[in-house]
Amino acid sequence: MNSKAIVAIHGGAGTILRQDLNVETEAHYRVELNAVLAAAQEVLTKGGSALDAVSIAVQMLEDCPLFNAGCGSVYTADGKHELDAAIMDGATLAAGAVCGVTRLRNPVIAARRVMEATDHVMLAGAGAEVFAMAEGLELVEPGYFDSEFRLAQWLKARQATGAVLDHDSGALMFRTENGRAAARAPEPLDPDTKLGTVGAVALDRNGHLAAATSTGGITNKRPGRVGDSPIIGAGCYANDATCAVSSTGTGEMFIRLVAAYDVAAQMEYRKVSLREAAHDVVMNRLPRIAGRGGVIAVDALGNLAMPFNTEGMYRGYARVGEAPVTAIYREEAT
């Protein structure tokens, strides 16, 4: 029985807007991160699996409009939403993913059903939605993902240079209880450079690892574009023999480096620590091809690594029996 059970999460990386820092808005992000960590930590405390812990964590992040996944997803170039997600079980190396979905409230849950109920790893678009419907998963009308803030961000992007990464406005919008969008102060991370993905990794008391990642993509992306998030080995990877990893950043670069798997591979073949492997991928290899972002990772011993090569990354972790820890800025130790 492993006494080092832990869950870690991320909600995107980018540049800090220190000149526009708003204490209330920062506190709002930390409250949401803490709530997600507390829920996943409870799963592990009760002896639940790492797979269940990352599932609930990413589902909650998808349901929080502060982050670019689920109901917080950005617009494509044709003014729609295309969502991606993946999940992986380190105990069996089983994995599931969905990409390009437009009506699934929680893509991560659909990804898990692909893993558990089919012989496949990834289902795309309409096929994924037909499968999800047959499995009794919740589908929503495409308008569920609409928001005034994301629309304004998309319109600004169309007038600028094309695709931008996640938020693109100084104001933050979130859904109130009646479903309407409401304005908030500027985000802690620069909306013009924030890389929008959410993810979770966990180690449970039985020594098993799991990882999950979900995203709404990038603003004004070409319809049909798929980034690293649903690709096993790029945006998501878990293996009990090494580690569990979830990525956030410039997706094409993470795909080209098979970044999440590279962390695990370096541990296995170079015999280096989790921290050294994750640092090499994020701080050395990715920058060589202009890759920006970070990863969260835990290994089979409960060690944690959360490197990023941007100025900030929404992140946090919670060990069983200890208070959750959240961070946004580089100088905050995690």
C-alpha positions in Angstrom: 0.0 0.0 0.0 1.5 3.3 -1.1 1.4 6.1 1.5 2.5 8.8 -0.9 -0.7 9.1 -2.9 -0.8 12.5 -4.7 -2.8 14.4 -7.3 -1.5 17.3 -9.4 -3.4 19.6 -11.8 -2.7 22.4 -14.3 -4.8 24.9 -16.1 -2.6 26.5 -18.7 0.7 28.5 -18.9 1.8 31.9 -20.1 3.1 35.3 -19.3 2.2 37.2 -16.1 0.4 40.5 -16.3 1.9 42.0 -13.3 0.9 45.5 -14.2 -2.8 44.5 -14.2 -2.7 42.1 -11.3 -6.0 42.0 -9.5 -6.0 40.3 -6.0 -9.7 39.3 -6.3 -9.2 37.6 -9.6 -6.1 35.8 -8.5 -8.0 34.6 -5.5 -10.8 33.3 -7.7 -8.4 31.2 -9.6 -6.9 29.8 -6.5 -10.3 29.0 -5.0 -11.2 27.0 -8.1 -7.8 25.2 -8.2 -8.2 24.3 -4.5 -11.7 23.0 -5.0 -10.5 20.7 -7.8 -7.6 19.4 -5.8 -9.8 18.8 -2.7 -12.2 16.7 -4.7 -9.5 14.6 -6.3 -7.6 14.3 -3.0 -10.8 13.0 -1.3 -11.0 10.2 -3.9 -7.4 9.2 -3.1 -8.0 9.5 0.7 -10.9 7.1 0.5 -8.7 4.6 -1.4 -10.0 5.5 -4.8 -7.9 4.9 -8.0 -5.6 7.4 -9.7 -7.9 7.0 -12.7 -10.9 8.2 -10.7 -8.9 11.1 -9.3 -7.7 12.5 -12.6 -11.2 11.9 -14.1 -13.0 14.0 -11.4 -10.2 16.7 -11.5 -10.4 17.2 -15.3 -14.2 17.0 -15.3 -14.3 19.8 -12.8 -11.8 21.9 -14.8 -14.0 21.3 -17.9 -17.0 22.6 -15.9 -15.1 25.8 -14.8 -15.2 28.6 -17.5 -12.0 30.1 -16.1 -10.1 27.5 -18.2 -10.0 26.7 -21.9 -11.7 23.3 -21.8 -15.3 22.2 -21.6 -17.5 25.2 -21.1 -14.6 27.6 -21.2 -13.5 26.5 -24.7 -12.4 29.0 -27.4 -13.8 29.5 -30.9 -12.5 28.0 -34.1 -12.0 30.0 -37.3 -15.6 29.3 -38.4 -17.0 30.4 -35.1 -17.6 27.0 -33.5 -16.0 24.9 -30.8 -14.0 21.7 -31.2 -12.9 19.9 -28.0 -10.2 17.3 -27.4 -9.4 15.1 -24.4 -7.4 12.0 -23.4 -6.9 9.7 -20.4 -4.4 6.9 -19.7 -4.2 4.2 -17.1 -0.6 3.6 -16.0 -1.4 0.2 -14.5 -2.5 -1.3 -17.9 -1.3 1.2 -20.5 -4.9 1.4 -21.6 -5.8 4.8 -23.1 -8.7 6.6 -24.6 -9.2 9.9 -26.4 -11.7 12.0 -28.3 -11.0 14.8 -30.7 -13.0 17.4 -32.6 -16.1 16.9 -30.6 -18.7 19.7 -30.5 -21.5 18.5 -28.2 -19.9 16.6 -25.4 -20.1 18.4 -22.1 -17.2 16.5 -20.6 -14.8 15.1 -23.2 -12.6 13.5 -20.6 -15.5 11.3 -19.5 -16.0 10.2 -23.1 -12.3 9.6 -23.5 -12.5 7.2 -20.5 -15.5 5.4 -22.0 -13.5 4.9 -25.2 -10.7 3.4 -23.1 -13.0 1.1 -21.1 -15.8 0.2 -23.5 -14.0 -0.2 -26.9 -11.0 -1.7 -28.5 -9.9 1.7 -29.8 -7.8 4.5 -28.4 -9.3 7.5 -30.2 -12.7 8.4 -31.7 -13.2 11.7 -33.6 -16.0 14.1 -34.3 -19.4 12.8 -35.0 -18.4 9.2 -34.4 -17.2 10.0 -30.9 -20.5 11.8 -30.2 -22.6 8.9 -31.5 -20.6 6.6 -29.3 -21.0 8.9 -26.3 -24.8 9.1 -26.8 -25.0 5.3 -26.9 -23.1 5.2 -23.6 -25.5 7.6 -22.0 -23.1 10.4 -21.6 -24.3 14.0 -21.4 -24.5 15.9 -24.7 -25.3 19.6 -25.0 -26.3 22.0 -27.7 -23.2 23.7 -29.3 -24.4 27.0 -27.8 -23.5 25.7 -24.4 -19.9 26.5 -25.1 -20.6 30.1 -26.3 -19.6 33.1 -24.2 -19.4 36.8 -24.8 -15.8 36.8 -23.7 -14.6 34.0 -26.0 -16.6 35.6 -28.9 -14.9 39.0 -28.4 -11.5 37.1 -28.2 -12.3 35.4 -31.5 -13.3 38.5 -33.3 -10.2 40.3 -32.1 -8.1 37.4 -33.4 -9.7 37.5 -36.8 -8.7 41.1 -37.1 -5.2 40.4 -36.0 -2.7 37.7 -37.1 -4.8 34.5 -37.1 -4.7 31.9 -34.3 -3.9 33.0 -30.8 -3.5 30.9 -27.7 -6.4 31.0 -25.3 -7.6 34.3 -23.7 -7.2 37.4 -25.8 -8.8 40.2 -23.7 -8.0 42.0 -20.5 -11.4 41.1 -19.1 -12.3 37.7 -17.8 -15.9 36.3 -18.3 -17.4 33.6 -16.2 -20.9 32.1 -16.1 -23.1 33.0 -13.3 -25.8 30.7 -11.8 -28.3 31.9 -14.4 -25.9 31.0 -17.3 -25.1 34.5 -18.3 -21.6 35.8 -18.7 -20.3 38.3 -16.2 -17.2 40.5 -16.4 -14.2 40.2 -14.1 -10.8 41.9 -13.8 -7.7 41.0 -15.8 -6.3 37.5 -15.5 -3.1 36.8 -13.6 -1.6 35.3 -16.9 -1.3 37.4 -20.0 -4.4 36.7 -22.1 -2.4 37.1 -25.4 0.1 34.4 -24.6 -1.7 32.0 -22.2 -1.5 28.4 -23.5 -4.9 26.9 -22.7 -5.2 23.3 -21.6 -6.2 21.5 -18.4 -4.9 18.3 -17.0 -4.3 16.1 -14.0 -1.9 13.3 -12.9 -2.2 11.1 -9.9 -0.6 8.3 -7.9 -3.0 6.2 -5.7 -2.4 4.1 -2.6 -2.0 0.9 -4.7 0.9 2.5 -6.5 -0.9 3.0 -9.8 -0.5 6.1 -11.9 -3.0 7.9 -14.3 -3.1 11.0 -16.4 -5.7 13.0 -18.2 -5.7 16.2 -20.4 -8.5 18.3 -22.0 -8.6 21.4 -24.1 -10.7 23.7 -26.3 -7.8 24.2 -28.6 -6.5 27.6 -29.7 -8.6 30.7 -30.7 -9.3 31.0 -34.4 -7.7 27.6 -35.2 -8.4 26.0 -38.5 -11.4 23.7 -38.3 -10.2 20.1 -37.8 -6.9 21.1 -36.2 -6.0 18.7 -33.3 -3.2 19.6 -30.9 -1.3 17.5 -28.4 -4.0 17.1 -25.7 -5.7 14.0 -27.1 -2.6 12.4 -28.5 -1.1 9.7 -26.2 2.5 10.3 -25.6 2.4 14.0 -26.6 -0.2 15.6 -24.3 -0.9 12.7 -22.0 1.0 9.6 -20.8 1.0 7.2 -17.8 3.0 4.1 -17.0 3.3 2.6 -13.5 7.0 1.7 -14.3 7.9 5.4 -14.7 5.5 8.3 -14.4 2.3 10.1 -15.4 2.5 13.3 -17.4 0.0 15.9 -18.6 1.2 18.7 -20.9 0.1 22.3 -21.7 1.6 24.5 -24.4 2.2 24.9 -28.1 0.6 21.7 -29.1 2.3 21.1 -32.4 5.7 21.2 -30.7 4.7 18.8 -28.0 3.5 16.4 -30.7 6.8 16.7 -32.7 8.8 15.8 -29.6 6.3 13.3 -28.2 6.9 15.3 -25.1 4.9 13.5 -22.4 6.4 10.1 -23.4 9.9 11.6 -23.6 9.8 12.3 -19.9 8.9 8.6 -19.1 11.4 7.4 -21.7 14.3 9.3 -20.2 13.5 7.9 -16.8 13.5 4.4 -18.2 16.4 4.5 -20.6 18.7 7.2 -19.1 17.8 6.2 -15.6 17.4 9.8 -14.5 15.0 11.2 -11.9 11.5 12.5 -12.7 12.6 16.0 -12.0 15.7 15.7 -14.3 13.7 14.2 -17.1 10.9 16.7 -17.0 13.3 19.6 -16.8 15.2 18.4 -19.8 12.1 18.1 -22.0 10.6 21.4 -21.0 13.7 23.6 -20.5 16.1 22.1 -23.1 14.4 20.2 -25.8 11.1 22.1 -26.4 12.8 25.6 -26.6 15.0 24.3 -29.4 11.9 24.2 -31.7 10.2 27.2 -30.1 8.1 25.0 -27.9 6.4 26.9 -25.0 4.5 25.6 -22.0 5.0 23.0 -19.3 4.1 19.7 -17.9 2.9 18.3 -14.6 4.2 14.8 -13.6 4.3 12.4 -10.8 6.3 9.1 -10.5 5.7 5.8 -8.9 7.4 7.0 -5.7 5.2 10.0 -5.3 7.8 12.5 -6.5 6.4 15.6 -8.3 7.7 17.8 -11.1 6.0 20.8 -12.6 8.5 22.6 -14.9 7.4 25.3 -17.4 9.4 27.6 -19.7 6.8 30.5 -19.6 6.5 33.0 -16.8 3.6 31.3 -15.1 1.4 28.2 -15.1 -1.8 27.6 -13.2 -1.0 24.5 -11.1 -1.4 22.8 -7.8 -1.0 19.5 -6.0 -2.4 17.7 -3.0 -0.9 14.8 -1.1 -3.2 12.6 1.0 -3.2 13.9 4.6 -1.8 17.3 3.6 -3.3 20.7 2.6 -3.5 21.4 -1.1 -0.9 23.7 -2.6 -1.6 26.1 -5.5 0.6 28.3 -7.6 0.5 30.6 -10.6 3.9 32.4 -10.7 7.4 31.2 -11.4 8.8 32.2 -8.0 6.2 30.1 -6.2 7.8 26.8 -5.1 6.0 23.6 -6.2 
